[in-house]
Amino acid sequence: RGIMYFANNQGILEYDGINWRNILVTNESSIRSFAIDSNGIIYVGAQGEIGFLHPDSNGDLKYQSLQNLIPENDRNFDDVWTCYSTNTGVYFQSPQKILCYRNHAIKTWYAEETQTFHKMFNVYNNLFIRQRSVGLLQLKDDRLMRVPGGDIFANENIYIMMPFADSAKSKILINTGMRGLYTMDLPDLNSAGNMAANFTSINPMPTVIDPFFYANQVYN
């Protein structure tokens, strides 16, 4: 449509090249994340609120909350810092839980007791989540599983996970807050749904600018 959308503390800003319009979410909270699906629908993660934008009778996009689909005892969550649209649903990550919108229903996964989720990443259509004091997890076949070797990130923030130069789409580049770069081969799953026992390929990636990485926090 040639229209840009921005998230800020006041709402969803829409800009058509001439005019700005502010779209509020139901609880009028700050917007933390966006995702767009294959049909062009924009999904929104806010503070204790998730939903999407849909056109009204005039063609203007309005916010539609998904809170009514969340079981009442799961509606208490904080900032939705990341959200991704995948071929298995739209995933929203808050510190306390991950919510998935699929087939007009919501499914929920919880952080381990006393722990919180830090960030979620979508690489090659695979979802990874760093959980504080635990390390790196993968959400696969509707199960949260620890990535073998991922406990090295239990107390180290991950801010970037992205495809690495690999034609097989199996290698991932990880950028940490203060410990530089790592590479990781895409985890393999056996028929029982567990990580393959021989998965040991999270490795530091030394560079000539490592002193800069160690002295300066990489945030995003």
C-alpha positions in Angstrom: 0.0 0.0 0.0 3.0 2.3 0.2 2.3 3.1 3.8 4.8 3.0 6.7 4.0 1.9 10.3 6.0 2.8 13.4 5.7 1.7 17.0 6.1 4.2 19.9 4.9 4.8 23.4 1.7 6.5 22.2 0.4 3.9 19.8 0.9 2.7 16.2 1.9 5.6 13.8 0.7 5.3 10.2 2.4 7.5 7.6 1.2 7.7 3.9 3.9 10.1 2.8 1.9 13.2 3.6 -0.2 12.6 6.7 0.4 10.9 10.1 -2.3 8.9 11.9 -2.1 7.4 15.4 -3.8 4.0 16.0 -4.4 3.1 19.6 -4.5 -0.4 21.0 -7.3 -1.4 23.4 -5.4 -0.7 26.6 -3.7 2.4 25.0 -0.3 1.0 26.1 3.1 1.3 24.4 3.8 -0.7 21.2 6.8 -3.0 21.5 6.7 -5.2 18.3 5.2 -5.8 14.9 5.0 -8.8 12.5 3.4 -9.2 9.1 2.1 -12.4 7.7 2.0 -13.7 4.1 -1.4 -12.1 3.6 -0.1 -8.7 4.6 -1.8 -8.6 8.0 0.1 -6.6 10.6 0.2 -8.1 14.1 1.0 -6.0 17.1 2.6 -6.7 20.5 2.1 -4.1 23.2 2.2 -4.0 27.0 -0.1 -6.8 28.2 -1.9 -6.7 24.8 -1.8 -8.5 21.5 -3.8 -8.1 18.3 -3.7 -7.1 14.7 -4.7 -4.4 12.2 -7.7 -4.8 9.9 -9.5 -2.4 7.6 -12.9 -0.8 8.5 -15.7 -0.1 6.0 -13.7 2.9 4.7 -10.5 0.9 4.2 -8.7 2.5 7.2 -6.8 0.1 9.4 -8.1 -0.3 13.0 -6.7 -2.3 15.8 -8.4 -5.6 16.7 -7.5 -7.2 20.0 -6.9 -10.9 20.5 -7.3 -10.7 24.3 -10.7 -12.4 24.2 -9.1 -15.5 22.8 -6.6 -15.8 25.7 -7.8 -17.9 28.6 -8.6 -15.5 31.5 -5.8 -16.9 33.7 -3.2 -16.2 30.9 -4.1 -12.6 30.3 -1.6 -11.2 32.8 1.7 -10.5 31.0 4.1 -7.6 30.4 5.7 -6.1 27.3 5.5 -8.2 24.2 9.1 -7.5 23.0 9.1 -9.7 19.9 6.5 -11.2 17.6 6.9 -13.3 14.5 4.6 -14.7 11.8 5.6 -18.2 10.8 4.0 -21.1 8.8 2.7 -22.5 12.1 1.2 -19.3 13.5 1.9 -15.9 14.9 4.1 -15.9 18.0 4.2 -13.2 20.7 6.9 -13.2 23.4 6.7 -11.5 26.7 8.9 -12.1 29.7 6.4 -14.5 31.4 5.0 -16.4 28.4 4.9 -17.0 24.7 1.5 -16.8 23.0 0.7 -18.3 19.6 -2.3 -17.3 17.5 -3.4 -20.0 15.1 -6.7 -21.2 13.8 -8.5 -18.5 15.7 -7.2 -19.8 19.1 -4.3 -19.0 21.4 -1.8 -21.5 22.7 0.6 -20.6 25.6 4.0 -21.6 26.8 5.5 -20.5 30.1 8.9 -19.6 31.3 10.3 -21.9 33.9 9.4 -21.0 37.5 11.2 -17.8 38.8 12.8 -17.3 35.3 11.8 -15.1 32.4 12.2 -15.0 28.6 14.6 -12.5 27.3 14.2 -12.4 23.5 12.8 -14.6 20.7 14.3 -15.0 17.3 13.1 -16.4 14.0 15.8 -17.9 11.8 15.0 -20.0 8.7 11.5 -20.2 10.1 12.8 -21.8 13.3 12.0 -20.1 16.6 14.6 -19.7 19.3 14.2 -18.1 22.7 16.8 -17.1 25.3 15.6 -17.7 28.8 17.4 -16.0 31.6 19.5 -18.3 33.9 18.7 -21.2 31.5 20.1 -20.4 28.1 18.9 -21.0 24.6 15.6 -22.9 23.8 13.9 -23.9 20.6 10.2 -24.0 20.1 9.6 -27.0 17.9 6.5 -29.1 17.3 4.7 -27.1 20.0 7.4 -28.0 22.6 10.0 -25.8 24.3 13.3 -27.7 24.3 16.7 -26.7 25.6 19.3 -26.4 22.8 22.3 -28.6 23.8 25.2 -26.3 24.5 22.8 -23.4 24.8 23.4 -23.0 28.5 26.5 -20.9 27.7 24.0 -18.1 27.2 22.2 -18.6 30.6 23.8 -15.4 31.9 24.8 -13.8 28.6 22.2 -11.8 26.6 21.7 -12.6 23.0 20.5 -9.7 20.9 20.9 -11.0 17.3 20.3 -14.4 15.7 20.4 -14.3 11.9 21.1 -16.5 8.9 24.8 -16.9 8.2 26.6 -17.3 4.9 25.4 -20.9 4.2 23.7 -22.2 1.1 22.2 -25.1 3.1 20.4 -22.7 5.4 21.7 -24.5 8.5 24.1 -22.1 10.1 23.2 -19.2 12.3 25.2 -16.2 13.5 24.7 -15.2 17.1 25.6 -11.8 18.5 25.8 -11.5 22.3 25.7 -8.5 24.5 29.3 -8.5 25.7 31.0 -11.8 24.5 31.2 -11.2 20.8 30.0 -13.5 18.0 29.1 -17.2 17.9 28.1 -19.6 15.1 25.5 -22.4 15.6 24.4 -25.2 13.3 20.7 -25.5 13.1 19.6 -28.1 15.8 18.6 -31.5 14.5 15.7 -33.4 15.9 15.3 -37.2 16.1 12.0 -39.0 15.7 11.4 -38.7 19.4 11.5 -35.0 19.3 14.7 -34.6 21.3 17.8 -32.6 20.2 20.3 -34.9 18.5 22.8 -36.2 21.0 25.8 -35.2 18.7 24.7 -31.5 18.5 27.8 -29.7 19.8 28.3 -26.9 17.3 27.8 -23.6 19.2 31.3 -22.1 18.7 32.9 -18.7 19.3 33.6 -16.8 16.1 36.8 -14.7 16.7 37.1 -11.5 14.7 39.6 -8.7 14.6 37.1 -6.4 16.3 36.5 -8.6 19.3 38.0 -6.0 21.7 35.3 -3.6 20.5 32.6 -6.2 21.1 33.9 -6.9 24.6 34.0 -3.2 25.6 30.7 -2.2 24.0 27.4 -3.8 24.5 25.6 -4.8 21.3 21.9 -4.1 21.8 20.2 -4.9 18.5 
